[in-house]
Each structure stands twice: as C-alpha cells, then as structure tokens.
C-alpha cells in the first residue's frame, strides 16, 4: 500500500529560531496546538531532540507515541510514530522552518502515513480531515507566536 503524503504551509511574522524553539518546548505545546489535549515528553526526556520520545493525545481521544528522528534547529524537526491509533500502520511528520526575512518565516508541516485495512477505504476522508486539522494548527501557531512580545 502506498503512503499518503500532504503538506500545508503558512507565513509567520517572527524569526525561524523563535518559532522553532517555541514549537519544540513542550511547556508551550498546548498554548498553540489546539488539536491536542495532552503533549508530554516521555521515557525521561526533558527536552525535544533526536531520539527523544513524546506522547500526544488529540481532543478526539486518539493518542500517538513518537520519536524524534531529525532535530536540526532552527530549520527542521521530524518524528516517526512508535505507537498509535490502530488505523495507522505508519506515520511520519516533518516541520520545516524557512526564514524568508529576519522576522518572517515560512512554516511547513509535511505528513506521510499509511492506513490499515479497512481504514484505507476511507483514505480520502482521513486525509481531508488531517489536512483541515493541520491548517488550523498552523493558523493557531501563527496567531500565538505573532502575539509574543
């Protein structure tokens, strides 16, 4: 079964380093990431970084464990699913921060996943729903970090 891949991006009027640091600080995560009701580093991790693991739970109750596979401040971070909703056989996410000007950054979230049977029969619905959630998360991130002093 082929992976489903999509990306969404937004321009945020703040420096890339500030946005990167803010998004990777789990103390801030629920301030901007309105998709989630829980976001914790686990297994003794105290900060995000390559090899660190996290557990996040969406408002719909679905939880996903992830491990950071890339951590390159302030440009990119990527995670892979280690444990998650049964509907996904795999899930990868990458957040890219491209500074366009000293206080202007393009933030792009890229997701790639595979669905198990019978959820693969609903791939269009699942993809549209995830894209909608990602667009909202990016808008919420923009509103949150642009309001920072």
C-alpha positions as CSV (number, residue, x, y, z in Angstrom):
1,X,0.0,0.0,0.0
2,X,1.4,3.4,-1.0
3,X,1.9,6.1,1.6
4,X,-0.4,9.1,1.6
5,X,1.5,12.4,1.8
6,X,0.4,16.0,2.1
7,X,1.8,19.4,3.3
8,X,0.5,22.7,4.5
9,X,2.3,25.9,5.0
10,X,1.9,29.4,6.4
11,X,3.9,32.6,6.7
12,X,4.5,33.7,10.2
13,X,5.9,37.1,11.1
14,X,8.6,36.0,13.6
15,X,12.2,34.7,13.2
16,X,12.6,31.0,12.5
17,X,14.6,30.4,15.6
18,X,11.9,31.8,17.8
19,X,9.2,29.7,16.1
20,X,11.3,26.6,16.2
21,X,12.1,26.9,19.8
22,X,8.6,27.8,20.8
23,X,7.1,24.7,19.0
24,X,9.7,22.4,20.4
25,X,9.1,23.5,24.0
26,X,6.5,21.1,25.4
27,X,5.7,23.7,28.1
28,X,4.2,25.8,25.2
29,X,2.7,23.0,23.1
30,X,-0.9,23.2,24.4
31,X,-0.8,27.0,24.2
32,X,-0.8,26.9,20.4
33,X,-1.6,23.3,19.3
34,X,-5.3,23.3,19.7
35,X,-5.6,19.9,18.1
36,X,-4.1,18.3,21.2
37,X,-5.3,17.9,24.8
38,X,-2.1,16.3,26.1
39,X,1.5,16.6,25.0
40,X,4.3,15.2,27.0
41,X,7.9,14.1,26.6
42,X,8.3,10.6,28.0
43,X,10.9,8.0,28.9
44,X,13.0,10.5,30.9
45,X,13.3,13.1,28.1
46,X,13.3,16.7,29.4
47,X,13.6,18.4,26.0
48,X,12.9,17.7,22.4
49,X,15.8,16.3,20.4
50,X,16.9,13.4,18.2
51,X,16.0,10.2,20.0
52,X,13.6,11.9,22.4
53,X,10.1,10.4,22.7
54,X,6.7,12.1,23.2
55,X,3.1,11.1,23.8
56,X,0.4,13.3,22.4
57,X,-3.4,12.9,22.7
58,X,-5.8,14.6,20.3
59,X,-9.1,16.1,21.6
60,X,-10.9,13.1,19.9
61,X,-9.1,10.8,22.4
62,X,-6.6,9.2,19.9
63,X,-3.1,9.1,21.2
64,X,0.2,8.7,19.4
65,X,3.7,8.0,20.6
66,X,6.5,9.5,18.5
67,X,10.3,9.5,18.4
68,X,12.3,12.4,17.0
69,X,14.4,11.2,14.1
70,X,15.6,14.6,12.9
71,X,16.3,17.7,15.0
72,X,18.1,20.5,13.2
73,X,17.3,23.9,14.8
74,X,16.1,26.2,13.5
75,X,15.3,24.5,10.2
76,X,13.6,21.1,10.6
77,X,12.4,18.6,13.0
78,X,10.8,15.2,12.2
79,X,9.2,12.4,14.1
80,X,8.0,8.9,13.4
81,X,5.2,7.1,15.1
82,X,6.2,4.4,17.6
83,X,2.8,3.7,19.0
84,X,-0.5,5.0,17.8
85,X,-4.1,4.5,16.7
86,X,-4.6,1.2,15.1
87,X,-5.8,2.9,11.9
88,X,-2.2,3.9,11.0
89,X,0.3,1.3,10.1
90,X,2.9,4.1,9.8
91,X,3.0,7.9,10.4
92,X,5.8,10.4,9.8
93,X,5.8,14.1,10.4
94,X,8.2,16.8,9.5
95,X,8.1,20.5,10.4
96,X,10.2,22.8,8.3
97,X,11.1,26.4,9.2
98,X,12.4,28.6,6.3
99,X,13.4,32.1,7.2
100,X,12.3,34.4,4.4
101,X,13.4,37.7,6.1
102,X,14.7,38.5,9.6
103,X,11.2,38.4,11.1
104,X,9.3,36.3,8.5
105,X,9.3,32.5,8.3
106,X,7.6,30.0,6.1
107,X,6.4,27.1,8.3
108,X,5.6,23.9,6.5
109,X,4.2,20.7,8.1
110,X,4.6,17.6,6.0
111,X,2.9,14.3,6.9
112,X,3.2,10.9,5.4
113,X,1.2,7.9,6.6
114,X,-0.2,4.5,5.7
115,X,-3.6,3.3,6.8
116,X,-4.5,-0.3,7.8
117,X,-7.4,-2.1,6.3
118,X,-10.3,-1.3,6.4
119,X,-9.4,2.4,7.2
120,X,-7.6,2.6,3.9
121,X,-11.0,2.5,2.3
122,X,-11.6,5.9,3.9
123,X,-8.2,7.4,2.9
124,X,-9.8,10.5,1.2
125,X,-11.9,11.3,4.3
126,X,-8.9,10.7,6.7
127,X,-6.6,12.8,4.5
128,X,-9.0,15.7,4.2
129,X,-9.7,15.7,8.0
130,X,-6.0,15.7,8.8
131,X,-5.3,18.5,6.3
132,X,-8.0,20.6,7.9
133,X,-6.6,20.0,11.3
134,X,-3.1,20.9,10.1
135,X,-4.3,24.1,8.5
136,X,-6.0,25.1,11.8
137,X,-2.9,24.2,13.8
138,X,-0.7,26.4,11.6
139,X,-3.2,29.3,11.9
140,X,-3.3,28.9,15.7
141,X,0.6,28.8,15.8
142,X,0.7,32.0,13.7
143,X,-1.8,33.8,16.0
144,X,0.1,32.6,19.1
145,X,3.7,33.4,18.1
146,X,2.9,36.7,16.4
147,X,1.3,37.8,19.7
148,X,4.6,37.1,21.6
149,X,6.5,40.2,22.9
